[in-house]
Amino acid sequence: MSVLDRTLGIARSLAIYYGIPGRQRRLRRLYGQFVSRGDLVFDIGAHVGNRTRALAALGCRVVSLEPQPDCARLLRAMFARSADVTVVEVAVGSAPGRADLALSYRTPTVTTLSPSWRAARRTDEDFAGIKWNRTVEVAVTTVDALIERFGMPAFVKIDVEGAEPDTLAGLSHRVPVVSFEYLPKALDLTAACTRRLLELGDYRFTWSPGESFRLATAACLTASELITRLAAPGAQRRSGDVYAVLKPFA
């Protein structure tokens, strides 16, 4: 049954992230506001690679990081002929070492390193029916170690299901643009991410709700303004991605 569940989970992800017409075009339009051809980008939590694909299509050099063995194998196959994409099968956290990764076979998008995040989802109706089947030990690196190995990125995208604060704890450089996922019922983690980034530099923030691939504000916000906006009833309906920039975007 686990092989079937794993196959169905990957197939579901591929259908969600590649099966909707125009999705790649909208994603490239969003990322085109933050990156330029030749930029180095880290895609942390690449999953099935839809964001890696969009960034590579914009001419970026992408380091695609994914700890799930099934997804990492898929990424290596998908980008085997791309000189601009490097796939690394590793998790990213606050310190290098080893950690337990909780796998969800049917819904691999919610695979996580964070036991507290997973426990909190048990009372979240948006995660009703989600099951984590087993844990596997995976290698963990840090963003700083990646910078030492690959160079300074122009953009770091983070989608690691509750481990975003830990990932940012392993970063000590001022990256021009950082994005990270937020959940409406976990804004404490969003606030922790903004605090960490403000320790590094003068960041301002905006967000893209759901899979709209559109920025919700026409101007950058302070961290407190961002949290206030995300706590509003209209923004509580769906998750999305926060974008932190060191200078205002156009």
Backbone as CSV, one residue per row, in Angstrom:
resi,resn,N_x,N_y,N_z,CA_x,CA_y,CA_z,C_x,C_y,C_z
1,MET,0.828,-1.216,0.000,0.000,0.000,0.000,0.860,1.263,0.000
2,SER,2.030,1.238,0.665,2.857,2.439,0.732,3.355,2.850,-0.646
3,VAL,3.701,1.870,-1.486,4.153,2.196,-2.840,3.026,2.857,-3.620
4,LEU,1.816,2.328,-3.500,0.661,2.928,-4.180,0.413,4.332,-3.657
5,ASP,0.427,4.489,-2.332,0.196,5.809,-1.742,1.243,6.815,-2.205
6,ARG,2.500,6.399,-2.226,3.576,7.290,-2.666,3.399,7.679,-4.124
7,THR,3.028,6.715,-4.949,2.819,7.002,-6.375,1.654,7.964,-6.571
8,LEU,0.567,7.704,-5.848,-0.599,8.587,-5.953,-0.284,9.987,-5.433
9,GLY,0.524,10.059,-4.378,0.882,11.370,-3.832,1.688,12.199,-4.816
10,ILE,2.679,11.582,-5.447,3.475,12.300,-6.443,2.618,12.685,-7.639
11,ALA,1.758,11.760,-8.080,0.883,12.051,-9.224,-0.056,13.212,-8.903
12,ARG,-0.564,13.249,-7.683,-1.440,14.345,-7.261,-0.695,15.674,-7.302
13,SER,0.534,15.679,-6.793,1.321,16.913,-6.802,1.605,17.386,-8.223
14,LEU,1.959,16.459,-9.094,2.225,16.828,-10.490,0.986,17.405,-11.142
15,ALA,-0.185,16.820,-10.853,-1.428,17.331,-11.429,-1.746,18.731,-10.910
16,ILE,-1.513,18.935,-9.605,-1.814,20.242,-9.008,-0.893,21.327,-9.559
17,TYR,0.407,21.030,-9.618,1.378,22.072,-9.923,1.710,22.215,-11.399
18,TYR,1.344,21.237,-12.210,1.638,21.326,-13.642,0.397,21.198,-14.518
19,GLY,-0.722,20.785,-13.941,-1.888,20.493,-14.757,-2.810,21.661,-15.031
20,ILE,-2.585,22.785,-14.376,-3.468,23.943,-14.558,-2.882,24.855,-15.629
21,PRO,-3.599,25.078,-16.731,-3.068,25.916,-17.820,-2.723,27.323,-17.340
22,GLY,-1.606,27.830,-17.787,-1.203,29.201,-17.483,-0.505,29.383,-16.162
23,ARG,-0.408,28.321,-15.369,0.170,28.469,-14.040,1.655,28.843,-14.101
24,GLN,2.410,28.192,-14.964,3.824,28.525,-15.093,4.018,29.953,-15.580
25,ARG,3.184,30.391,-16.499,3.303,31.758,-17.015,3.072,32.778,-15.910
26,ARG,2.067,32.555,-15.070,1.783,33.482,-13.977,2.894,33.458,-12.925
27,LEU,3.436,32.267,-12.685,4.525,32.162,-11.717,5.768,32.892,-12.207
28,ARG,6.068,32.774,-13.486,7.218,33.499,-14.040,6.998,35.004,-13.970
29,ARG,5.783,35.436,-14.188,5.490,36.871,-14.108,5.711,37.378,-12.683
30,LEU,5.302,36.588,-11.690,5.518,36.975,-10.290,7.003,37.042,-9.966
31,TYR,7.739,35.979,-10.272,9.151,35.936,-9.926,9.978,36.928,-10.739
32,GLY,9.503,37.281,-11.916,10.215,38.246,-12.747,10.325,39.617,-12.104
33,GLN,9.509,39.884,-11.084,9.600,41.144,-10.350,10.784,41.165,-9.377
34,PHE,11.344,39.986,-9.097,12.371,39.879,-8.065,13.714,39.378,-8.561
35,VAL,13.762,38.727,-9.716,15.012,38.134,-10.202,15.278,38.572,-11.632
36,SER,16.540,38.422,-12.034,16.963,38.736,-13.397,17.750,37.555,-13.961
37,ARG,17.888,37.542,-15.259,18.651,36.485,-15.920,20.068,36.408,-15.340
38,GLY,20.514,35.204,-15.055,21.842,35.000,-14.497,21.894,34.989,-12.984
39,ASP,20.808,35.385,-12.298,20.791,35.383,-10.836,20.881,33.961,-10.286
40,LEU,21.534,33.835,-9.144,21.549,32.574,-8.411,20.373,32.552,-7.445
41,VAL,19.626,31.441,-7.430,18.437,31.302,-6.593,18.500,29.973,-5.855
42,PHE,18.087,29.982,-4.576,17.922,28.745,-3.818,16.432,28.449,-3.707
43,ASP,16.005,27.282,-4.187,14.627,26.831,-4.031,14.626,25.788,-2.920
44,ILE,14.324,26.224,-1.697,14.390,25.357,-0.519,13.004,24.762,-0.267
45,GLY,12.931,23.455,-0.387,11.648,22.764,-0.361,11.053,22.767,-1.761
46,ALA,11.809,22.215,-2.713,11.431,22.321,-4.127,10.260,21.429,-4.494
47,HIS,10.019,20.372,-3.722,8.909,19.447,-3.945,8.992,18.840,-5.350
48,VAL,8.032,19.149,-6.248,8.084,18.573,-7.595,8.629,19.560,-8.623
49,GLY,9.186,20.675,-8.154,9.989,21.521,-9.024,9.282,22.553,-9.863
50,ASN,8.011,22.857,-9.581,7.331,23.844,-10.427,7.958,25.232,-10.299
51,ARG,8.424,25.578,-9.102,9.045,26.892,-8.927,10.483,26.890,-9.458
52,THR,11.167,25.787,-9.298,12.476,25.648,-9.935,12.347,25.834,-11.434
53,ARG,11.347,25.214,-12.031,11.148,25.326,-13.476,10.889,26.767,-13.892
54,ALA,10.053,27.477,-13.144,9.745,28.865,-13.487,10.987,29.743,-13.378
55,LEU,11.774,29.557,-12.325,12.978,30.365,-12.135,14.023,30.066,-13.201
56,ALA,14.159,28.791,-13.564,15.096,28.436,-14.632,14.657,29.017,-15.961
57,ALA,13.347,29.058,-16.199,12.824,29.630,-17.443,13.115,31.123,-17.535
58,LEU,13.287,31.776,-16.389,13.643,33.200,-16.364,15.141,33.418,-16.536
59,GLY,15.891,32.331,-16.697,17.329,32.440,-16.905,18.145,32.408,-15.640
60,CYS,17.530,32.024,-14.512,18.258,31.956,-13.245,19.030,30.646,-13.141
61,ARG,20.081,30.679,-12.346,20.785,29.468,-11.941,20.159,29.021,-10.620
62,VAL,19.590,27.830,-10.597,18.767,27.398,-9.471,19.411,26.215,-8.756
63,VAL,19.564,26.353,-7.440,19.917,25.226,-6.589,18.610,24.747,-5.967
64,SER,18.178,23.563,-6.360,16.874,23.019,-5.986,17.068,22.006,-4.864
65,LEU,16.569,22.338,-3.668,16.844,21.543,-2.469,15.584,20.830,-2.002
66,GLU,15.670,19.506,-1.867,14.506,18.711,-1.498,14.949,17.457,-0.745
67,PRO,14.476,17.271,0.513,14.909,16.107,1.294,14.098,14.841,1.049
68,GLN,12.887,14.951,0.480,12.076,13.755,0.258,12.706,12.898,-0.840
69,PRO,13.041,11.656,-0.554,13.716,10.830,-1.562,12.954,10.709,-2.868
70,ASP,11.637,10.490,-2.814,10.856,10.339,-4.048,10.883,11.626,-4.878
71,CYS,10.707,12.757,-4.211,10.699,14.033,-4.930,12.085,14.358,-5.471
72,ALA,13.119,14.056,-4.702,14.481,14.328,-5.178,14.801,13.507,-6.421
73,ARG,14.373,12.241,-6.444,14.581,11.421,-7.642,13.849,12.021,-8.838
74,LEU,12.624,12.483,-8.610,11.852,13.105,-9.682,12.551,14.360,-10.198
75,LEU,13.040,15.190,-9.297,13.730,16.418,-9.696,14.979,16.117,-10.521
76,ARG,15.738,15.127,-10.093,16.944,14.780,-10.848,16.593,14.329,-12.264
77,ALA,15.491,13.597,-12.391,15.066,13.150,-13.720,14.556,14.324,-14.558
78,MET,13.787,15.208,-13.945,13.185,16.321,-14.678,14.229,17.304,-15.193
79,PHE,15.276,17.539,-14.399,16.247,18.584,-14.741,17.622,18.019,-15.105
80,ALA,17.639,16.750,-15.492,18.910,16.094,-15.824,19.644,16.800,-16.951
81,ARG,18.919,17.385,-17.878,19.543,18.023,-19.035,19.692,19.536,-18.882
82,SER,19.358,20.055,-17.713,19.442,21.505,-17.493,20.749,21.848,-16.795
83,ALA,21.601,22.593,-17.472,22.875,23.011,-16.880,22.679,24.073,-15.810
84,ASP,21.498,24.689,-15.764,21.252,25.775,-14.825,20.575,25.328,-13.542
85,VAL,20.268,24.037,-13.415,19.595,23.524,-12.216,20.467,22.467,-11.555
86,THR,20.726,22.675,-10.264,21.463,21.699,-9.457,20.525,21.181,-8.380
87,VAL,20.274,19.886,-8.375,19.385,19.267,-7.389,20.228,18.705,-6.251
88,VAL,19.871,19.076,-5.021,20.577,18.584,-3.839,19.550,17.948,-2.906
89,GLU,19.736,16.678,-2.609,18.802,15.959,-1.734,19.191,16.189,-0.278
90,VAL,18.649,17.252,0.294,19.012,17.636,1.657,17.920,18.550,2.207
91,ALA,17.739,18.510,3.524,16.892,19.481,4.209,17.734,20.677,4.618
92,VAL,17.066,21.777,4.935,17.769,22.999,5.338,17.205,23.445,6.678
93,GLY,18.094,23.687,7.644,17.649,24.050,8.978,18.583,25.025,9.655
94,SER,18.553,25.018,10.993,19.335,25.995,11.761,20.789,25.581,11.932
95,ALA,21.070,24.275,11.782,22.432,23.775,11.965,22.611,22.524,11.123
96,PRO,23.825,22.269,10.653,24.063,21.060,9.867,24.000,19.813,10.749
97,GLY,23.624,18.689,10.135,23.554,17.441,10.887,22.558,16.484,10.276
98,ARG,21.783,15.808,11.129,20.759,14.867,10.703,19.478,15.192,11.460
99,ALA,18.330,14.901,10.850,17.045,15.159,11.496,16.010,14.189,10.953
100,ASP,14.905,14.027,11.708,13.811,13.159,11.292,12.808,13.951,10.466
101,LEU,12.530,13.450,9.271,11.572,14.062,8.356,10.294,13.239,8.379
102,ALA,9.164,13.864,8.733,7.870,13.180,8.767,7.256,13.208,7.373
103,LEU,7.028,12.030,6.800,6.529,11.903,5.436,5.028,11.675,5.431
104,SER,4.349,12.338,4.492,2.942,12.076,4.221,2.851,11.543,2.796
105,TYR,2.592,10.256,2.632,2.645,9.645,1.318,1.609,10.227,0.360
106,ARG,0.374,10.330,0.810,-0.694,10.810,-0.076,-0.610,12.311,-0.321
107,THR,-0.034,13.060,0.624,0.068,14.522,0.495,1.507,14.951,0.801
108,PRO,2.429,14.682,-0.112,3.845,14.983,0.156,4.137,16.465,0.337
109,THR,3.199,17.321,-0.018,3.416,18.762,0.192,3.496,19.123,1.671
110,VAL,2.977,18.279,2.573,2.991,18.624,3.998,4.054,17.847,4.770
111,THR,4.968,17.215,4.082,6.110,16.577,4.740,6.903,17.649,5.497
112,THR,7.333,17.337,6.730,7.894,18.384,7.580,8.982,17.869,8.520
113,LEU,9.866,18.769,8.898,10.867,18.507,9.939,10.384,18.931,11.318
114,SER,9.263,19.648,11.389,8.849,20.284,12.632,7.769,19.479,13.360
115,PRO,8.106,18.794,14.466,7.082,18.063,15.223,6.005,18.983,15.797
116,SER,6.375,20.182,16.248,5.391,21.090,16.836,4.405,21.582,15.782
117,TRP,4.895,21.860,14.580,4.002,22.284,13.492,3.041,21.155,13.143
118,ARG,3.539,19.938,13.074,2.701,18.787,12.744,1.638,18.574,13.823
119,ALA,2.025,18.702,15.085,1.062,18.532,16.169,-0.028,19.600,16.124
120,ALA,0.354,20.829,15.788,-0.623,21.918,15.731,-1.635,21.723,14.612
121,ARG,-1.264,21.030,13.569,-2.160,20.824,12.444,-3.296,19.845,12.770
122,ARG,-3.173,19.100,13.858,-4.220,18.147,14.231,-5.531,18.847,14.568
123,THR,-5.467,20.107,14.981,-6.671,20.864,15.298,-7.018,21.870,14.211
124,ASP,-6.367,21.774,13.072,-6.580,22.693,11.949,-7.451,21.991,10.918
125,GLU,-8.669,22.511,10.728,-9.599,21.842,9.808,-9.085,21.806,8.376
126,ASP,-8.180,22.713,8.024,-7.611,22.694,6.680,-6.745,21.459,6.448
127,PHE,-6.357,20.782,7.537,-5.513,19.597,7.433,-6.268,18.330,7.830
128,ALA,-7.584,18.408,7.856,-8.378,17.235,8.214,-8.109,16.097,7.235
129,GLY,-7.855,14.929,7.764,-7.607,13.769,6.922,-6.165,13.566,6.536
130,ILE,-5.299,14.524,6.858,-3.884,14.377,6.542,-3.247,13.387,7.510
131,LYS,-2.435,12.481,6.976,-1.726,11.519,7.806,-0.229,11.552,7.472
132,TRP,0.581,11.512,8.517,2.021,11.355,8.341,2.343,9.886,8.596
133,ASN,2.828,9.202,7.572,2.946,7.751,7.620,4.173,7.244,8.362
134,ARG,5.288,7.922,8.187,6.529,7.455,8.808,7.543,8.587,8.818
135,THR,8.624,8.372,9.540,9.719,9.342,9.540,10.968,8.681,8.981
136,VAL,11.770,9.485,8.296,13.059,9.030,7.788,14.118,10.036,8.228
137,GLU,15.306,9.548,8.486,16.400,10.435,8.852,17.034,11.000,7.589
138,VAL,17.212,12.324,7.574,17.768,12.981,6.394,18.914,13.893,6.805
139,ALA,19.753,14.188,5.849,20.832,15.151,6.072,20.266,16.564,6.112
140,VAL,20.860,17.408,6.943,20.439,18.807,7.079,21.644,19.712,6.855
141,THR,21.452,20.756,6.083,22.464,21.786,5.905,21.870,23.129,6.300
142,THR,22.604,24.205,6.109,22.109,25.548,6.414,22.218,26.424,5.169
143,VAL,21.496,27.530,5.193,21.607,28.473,4.080,23.015,29.031,3.997
144,ASP,23.619,29.297,5.149,25.003,29.792,5.148,25.946,28.799,4.483
145,ALA,25.762,27.499,4.765,26.610,26.486,4.141,26.375,26.430,2.642
146,LEU,25.144,26.618,2.226,24.841,26.648,0.792,25.504,27.852,0.126
147,ILE,25.494,28.991,0.814,26.142,30.185,0.275,27.649,29.954,0.137
148,GLU,28.226,29.302,1.123,29.657,29.001,1.054,29.968,28.081,-0.132
149,ARG,29.048,27.171,-0.418,29.274,26.197,-1.496,28.958,26.765,-2.877
150,PHE,27.842,27.493,-2.994,27.360,27.897,-4.317,27.500,29.389,-4.603
151,GLY,27.644,30.214,-3.565,27.712,31.649,-3.757,26.492,32.352,-3.188
152,MET,26.523,33.691,-3.241,25.447,34.491,-2.667,24.243,34.524,-3.614
153,PRO,23.075,34.094,-3.160,21.894,34.130,-4.026,21.253,35.513,-4.065
154,ALA,20.568,35.783,-5.147,19.753,36.990,-5.240,18.394,36.789,-4.602
155,PHE,17.983,35.522,-4.506,16.632,35.203,-4.042,16.669,33.832,-3.377
156,VAL,16.064,33.730,-2.196,15.905,32.450,-1.510,14.423,32.214,-1.283
157,LYS,13.909,31.132,-1.854,12.511,30.737,-1.652,12.475,29.599,-0.645
158,ILE,11.621,29.712,0.385,11.544,28.722,1.455,10.107,28.233,1.593
159,ASP,9.915,26.933,1.488,8.596,26.317,1.694,8.847,24.978,2.361
160,VAL,8.880,24.973,3.698,9.326,23.794,4.443,8.372,23.426,5.570
161,GLU,7.114,23.775,5.440,6.053,23.297,6.324,6.395,23.454,7.809
162,GLY,6.460,24.700,8.242,6.639,24.997,9.652,8.065,25.127,10.116
163,ALA,9.032,24.739,9.282,10.441,24.859,9.658,11.072,26.129,9.095
164,GLU,10.258,27.061,8.624,10.797,28.302,8.062,11.642,29.095,9.060
165,PRO,11.201,29.260,10.334,12.064,29.981,11.283,13.410,29.299,11.489
166,ASP,13.422,27.974,11.544,14.691,27.260,11.691,15.587,27.473,10.471
167,THR,14.997,27.469,9.299,15.776,27.693,8.083,16.413,29.074,8.105
168,LEU,15.645,30.086,8.507,16.188,31.445,8.562,17.199,31.604,9.697
169,ALA,17.101,30.775,10.735,18.092,30.823,11.812,19.466,30.407,11.309
170,GLY,19.495,29.652,10.217,20.760,29.244,9.622,21.266,30.184,8.554
171,LEU,20.706,31.377,8.503,21.122,32.406,7.537,21.647,33.612,8.296
172,SER,22.854,34.057,7.941,23.422,35.250,8.586,23.785,36.326,7.574
173,HIS,23.382,36.165,6.329,23.670,37.123,5.264,22.400,37.870,4.859
174,ARG,22.584,39.067,4.354,21.452,39.849,3.862,21.199,39.489,2.400
175,VAL,20.299,38.574,2.184,19.909,38.185,0.825,18.920,39.227,0.304
176,PRO,19.058,39.681,-0.936,18.176,40.740,-1.439,16.686,40.431,-1.333
177,VAL,16.286,39.203,-1.645,14.870,38.825,-1.582,14.754,37.441,-0.960
178,VAL,13.840,37.313,-0.001,13.542,36.027,0.626,12.027,35.840,0.610
179,SER,11.577,34.665,0.197,10.153,34.351,0.327,9.998,33.150,1.238
180,PHE,8.880,33.109,1.975,8.586,31.968,2.831,7.075,31.798,2.941
181,GLU,6.665,30.543,3.104,5.240,30.233,3.184,4.668,30.687,4.521
182,TYR,3.392,31.094,4.519,2.682,31.363,5.763,1.363,30.588,5.768
183,LEU,0.895,30.256,6.962,-0.432,29.682,7.165,-1.250,30.646,8.013
184,PRO,-2.528,30.835,7.701,-3.343,31.765,8.492,-3.382,31.424,9.976
185,LYS,-3.336,30.138,10.317,-3.427,29.727,11.713,-2.052,29.549,12.353
186,ALA,-1.007,29.991,11.683,0.342,29.887,12.244,1.094,31.188,12.031
187,LEU,0.429,32.307,12.284,1.070,33.608,12.068,2.168,33.889,13.092
188,ASP,2.212,33.111,14.182,3.335,33.245,15.110,4.646,32.881,14.419
189,LEU,4.592,31.879,13.533,5.789,31.505,12.778,6.144,32.582,11.755
190,THR,5.128,33.181,11.148,5.370,34.276,10.210,6.053,35.445,10.916
191,ALA,5.556,35.783,12.103,6.168,36.874,12.879,7.604,36.534,13.253
192,ALA,7.860,35.269,13.602,9.225,34.858,13.940,10.148,35.014,12.737
193,CYS,9.643,34.698,11.552,10.448,34.859,10.334,10.769,36.323,10.072
194,THR,9.787,37.193,10.232,10.040,38.612,9.985,11.024,39.173,11.002
195,ARG,10.915,38.728,12.246,11.860,39.208,13.264,13.287,38.797,12.911
196,ARG,13.445,37.564,12.477,14.787,37.113,12.120,15.347,37.909,10.954
197,LEU,14.526,38.158,9.950,15.002,38.913,8.797,15.369,40.345,9.182
198,LEU,14.601,40.941,10.079,14.903,42.306,10.504,16.180,42.366,11.340
199,GLU,16.573,41.244,11.940,17.867,41.198,12.609,19.016,41.261,11.601
200,LEU,18.724,40.840,10.382,19.756,40.798,9.347,19.833,42.081,8.529
201,GLY,18.703,42.756,8.339,18.713,43.938,7.484,17.384,44.664,7.487
202,ASP,17.311,45.736,6.727,16.125,46.588,6.674,15.162,46.047,5.617
203,TYR,14.481,44.968,5.963,13.543,44.343,5.043,12.164,44.989,5.134
204,ARG,11.475,44.987,4.009,10.056,45.315,3.947,9.339,44.140,3.309
205,PHE,8.010,44.093,3.455,7.288,42.858,3.176,6.025,43.081,2.333
206,THR,5.718,42.058,1.566,4.427,41.943,0.912,4.087,40.463,0.867
207,TRP,2.955,40.114,0.279,2.597,38.695,0.224,1.772,38.401,-1.022
208,SER,1.758,37.104,-1.356,0.939,36.615,-2.459,-0.003,35.563,-1.895
209,PRO,-1.318,35.797,-1.904,-2.253,34.842,-1.294,-2.490,33.626,-2.168
210,GLY,-2.576,32.471,-1.510,-2.911,31.236,-2.203,-1.982,30.957,-3.368
211,GLU,-2.567,30.491,-4.453,-1.833,30.255,-5.689,-2.218,31.307,-6.729
212,SER,-2.453,32.542,-6.248,-2.847,33.627,-7.150,-1.676,34.100,-8.001
213,PHE,-0.442,33.962,-7.464,0.767,34.439,-8.128,0.690,35.944,-8.400
214,ARG,0.022,36.645,-7.504,-0.066,38.106,-7.568,0.239,38.673,-6.194
215,LEU,0.937,39.811,-6.171,1.218,40.467,-4.908,-0.029,41.179,-4.411
216,ALA,-0.274,41.070,-3.107,-1.496,41.627,-2.533,-1.410,43.121,-2.285
217,THR,-0.185,43.685,-2.264,-0.027,45.109,-2.015,0.850,45.727,-3.097
218,ALA,0.611,46.986,-3.362,1.390,47.708,-4.362,2.595,48.396,-3.743
219,ALA,2.753,48.267,-2.439,3.892,48.882,-1.744,4.355,47.950,-0.641
220,CYS,5.616,48.095,-0.250,6.161,47.268,0.823,5.604,47.699,2.172
221,LEU,5.430,46.725,3.076,4.890,46.971,4.403,5.957,46.722,5.463
222,THR,5.768,47.297,6.634,6.584,46.917,7.773,6.129,45.535,8.244
223,ALA,6.904,44.934,9.119,6.545,43.609,9.631,5.220,43.651,10.385
224,SER,5.025,44.661,11.214,3.779,44.748,11.976,2.589,44.981,11.058
225,GLU,2.767,45.795,10.024,1.685,45.994,9.058,1.342,44.701,8.328
226,LEU,2.373,43.933,7.987,2.138,42.658,7.318,1.302,41.730,8.194
227,ILE,1.698,41.551,9.450,0.982,40.640,10.335,-0.462,41.103,10.533
228,THR,-0.658,42.401,10.647,-2.011,42.934,10.788,-2.859,42.600,9.568
229,ARG,-2.293,42.771,8.388,-3.028,42.460,7.157,-3.350,40.962,7.070
230,LEU,-2.379,40.129,7.414,-2.594,38.678,7.306,-3.580,38.167,8.349
231,ALA,-3.739,38.898,9.458,-4.686,38.497,10.498,-6.104,38.956,10.200
232,ALA,-6.282,39.800,9.190,-7.609,40.291,8.830,-8.465,39.145,8.275
233,PRO,-9.789,39.203,8.472,-10.654,38.089,8.047,-10.490,37.705,6.577
234,GLY,-10.338,38.681,5.699,-10.215,38.370,4.287,-8.971,37.577,3.942
235,ALA,-7.893,37.816,4.684,-6.630,37.121,4.418,-6.544,35.784,5.124
236,GLN,-7.498,35.504,6.016,-7.445,34.274,6.796,-8.009,33.063,6.057
237,ARG,-8.494,33.284,4.859,-9.138,32.187,4.137,-8.160,31.218,3.497
238,ARG,-6.924,31.652,3.245,-5.983,30.758,2.579,-4.546,31.137,2.925
239,SER,-3.680,30.171,2.734,-2.258,30.387,2.969,-1.640,31.083,1.768
240,GLY,-0.334,31.294,1.820,0.341,31.958,0.709,1.817,32.111,1.002
241,ASP,2.435,33.082,0.354,3.864,33.303,0.500,4.144,34.763,0.810
242,VAL,4.992,34.987,1.804,5.480,36.324,2.133,6.748,36.582,1.331
243,TYR,6.912,37.814,0.845,8.122,38.235,0.138,8.779,39.362,0.930
244,ALA,10.018,39.126,1.316,10.794,40.124,2.064,11.865,40.679,1.156
245,VAL,11.901,41.998,1.017,12.850,42.638,0.105,13.660,43.691,0.847
246,LEU,14.923,43.817,0.483,15.791,44.793,1.112,15.576,46.197,0.571
247,LYS,14.941,46.313,-0.571,14.621,47.610,-1.121,13.261,47.524,-1.788
248,PRO,12.548,48.627,-1.913,11.196,48.574,-2.504,11.240,47.982,-3.911
249,PHE,10.201,47.230,-4.213,10.085,46.645,-5.546,9.235,47.569,-6.409
250,ALA,9.382,47.412,-7.719,8.618,48.235,-8.646,7.299,47.561,-8.949
